[in-house]
């Protein structure tokens, strides 16, 4: 998947929650995978994670909301 497609799919999932936005986390080392962060009102609420890790992070938030934890 390209970075644009990954960012779009993560943002579409984050739109299920209030005020969450996915942003690119820039790293100067081009050899490493692209990292993303989850923000709420411009405050980081996740560490810098790659696509799979952030997808699992969002799934965890979704399960917490589903079970009211």
Secondary structure, DSSP 8 states (H G I E B T S, - for coil): --HHHHHHHHHHHHTTSTTEEEEEE--S-TTS--EEEEEETTEE-S--B-HHHHHHHHHHHHHHHHTT-
